[in-house]
């Protein structure tokens, strides 16, 4: 128990002695200290420090030197550098102080458990000062009587320590106060200066590690003076145009020193100065005349001075003053050139003379006017033409020929030497060879090879090429021994046209031209492509050249890029001179996208996209389809027309039936009382072509009333019904020979008049008068082609003539052939008609009338029998007209007998004034 409390008390006491500061007269002191205390060490040297413990701490706390730990900035120093001198002293050694840092502390480990700081020091590492070098002093003139001396030196290396520099000076018998620099360590200014006495001057540097002194400087201050520059400088022109006079004032007394001067000058605006030779101004003075200047030129002048013997320093240059020389006559004639325009008439030239204004050093004054003289060399007797011009160009109208133009410039003093320009009738001399250009920095070099002949001069023309304005020509004349020049003022990315003309003593060579760029860039825009023609598998593309302002360089090629919507892009390179290109092997009826790119030496640029669609059919394909179709159509139409033309009668019959003019119908002039009289002199007149159609011949016994059965009379009943129906639809006698319905022409009131009414509607009107051999001629009626109804007057006349007994008056005699089968009613009409035409053709002009035995002259009675017979006859007519038309034939002189005649029906006799249906 005692032992534990004893250790606690010892530890507390140790902490108080170690941690508590040493207070003067205080109760607690430190347990140790380090020697040396805060040392200043030379960089790279050896250093040993000692830590000494107090005896009081040893007796009470059992602390010894072997428990000491050294640290540098809280970093433990390796124990190999420790050394225990005795039980109270421990040392540490550093072989190189360059690695030594601050602070350096001495620490103990109490009872092997607690580390406590005993003491610490600050270590400063640096270098001793070097010997100051390059000491120099200058005496500056502040005013006419005030001077100060400023000395500078090289302080040497950095010492890492506080180093003090002092400038010290003295006379052989007197020492002056030191000059201590303020804020700097390499200069100091002394204000108390005495001339004409040698003064010793040196610099002393000192710090904690040592001190050093510079080599002494012994000098008389008057020999190191930098005087003020001359004041009140003025410039005035002299009598001569090439001289200007300078005047000034000196700021130093001659008793102190005599001066020499430097004078420099330059043309206003130039950057380089020209100095007057030093030997010309090596003596004291206050004025000087500068010669060899340019007339009518502004110059700037500046002056400086120093001690005459050259010991000391030059003053600063004075403020520049300017002056202008007087005018003189121009030193040379203006360069002259011409442009000949022969576009209006080859026999008459428009000559544009142009010349450059003289430079100031050439004009030597203000040019008042130019005198232009033109002499025609092709005509010696031609007078001189003189023109006074104030501008730098003049236009002449001259006939084609050789001329000599002389130009003189005049100012207020005189005239320039003449400039002569020869204008030959033709540029027949040799041109330059191998004209070329080359960019050089911001200039464009133009070179050429001289022709074989001797050349006096070369004229170089150049102009900026523009698509919107004329080419404004600039030009320059160089001597004949020059074969290349640099053109100034050339803009980048602009195209220039350069032409070189050689000038000979007796003429002029033709010009050689070349286009050039100082710098190139990619085009400002790409070409806009369009389609000129689009086909099925090809498309003709067209575009315009880029303007020269848009090109920015030489166009080396055009590139066409085209593709379909989902296809790969195809690239085609085109010569830059082309403005049209044909794309081939395209797909028909396909949308394409095309764009175009223009390329220069420095890049490319693409124009906008353009789309087009190829055609579905190629050239001639549509024509190959349409033309045959059209030809086939025309052939069909032509065949149809030819067919219609050949079948016009048939078509006309079905579409446009013949409607005869009633006024021209024979029936219109026929009357039952007075039959028409016809004069038939020949067969043609008696039986004209087409006068008979569908003829039937019927022979019926007049008194054979009972020969018709009821079955035979049924068609008459049907006919009667058809008659009443057709009257509402037909306005004529009948529509056709067989199909027309009978029309009641007299009266339908009496049923017993059926036969008469039916017979009156049969289309027979022409009366044919003929006799059979020696028999009395009978009236025969042929078919009328008229389909018009009978005139009312004609119908009514029949009624009035016959009255109620008209039917009885119209006696009809029929003879029925005994060989004809009466029951064969369905036999075609054309077969019956054919039996008639089988007779031999002869000179007969009518049909053979068959006589009826005994009963031929007896009249037929009225009644049902007659009606039935007439109805049967009408029905037979209708049936016959559906067959083939039968034409009447002539019969030989010896007619057939009655038994041999074909079975036919033909009306035989009719009473005078009546009519009988055929």
Secondary structure, DSSP 8 states (H G I E B T S, - for coil): -HHHHHHHHHHHHHHHHHHS---TT-S---SEEEESSS-EEETT--EEEEEEE-HHHHHHH---GGGEEEEETTEE--GGGEEE-SSSEEEEEES-GGG--S-EEEEEEETTTEEEEEEEE--EEE------EEEEEEEEE-SSS-EEEEEEEE--S--SS--EEEEEEEETTEE---EE-SS-SSEEEE----TTSEEEEEEEEEETTEEEE---EEEEGGGGEE----EEEEEEE-SSTT-EEEEEE--S-TTT--EEEEEEEEETT-S--EE--GGGG-S--SEEEE-S--TT-EEEEEEEEEETTS-SB-------EEEE------SS---EEEEEEEEEETTEEEEEEEE----HHHH-S---EEEEEEEETT-TTS--EEEEESSSEEEEEEESS-EEEEEEEE-SS-B---EEEEE-SS--B---EEEEEEEETTEEEEEEE--SS--SEEEEEEEE--SSS---EEEEEEETT--EEEE-S--TT-EEEEEEEEEETTEEB--EEEEEESS----SS---EEEEEE-SS-EEEEE----HHHHSS---EEEEEEEESSS--EEEEEETT-SEEEE-S--TT-EEEEEEEEEETTEEEE---EEEE--SS-TTHHHHHHHHHHHHHHHHHHHHHHHHHHTHHHHHHHHS-----GGG-GGGG--SSS-------SHHHHT-TTS--S-------TT--TTS-HHHHHHHHHHHHHHHHHTTT--SS-SSTTTS----SS--S-GGGHHHHHHHTSSEEEEEEE--TTS--EEEEEE----S---HHHHHHHHHHHGGGHHHHS-EE----TTS-TT-TTS-HHHHHHHHHTS---S--S------TTTTTS----SHHHHHHHHHHHHHHHHHTTS---------SS---TTTS-------EE-TT-----
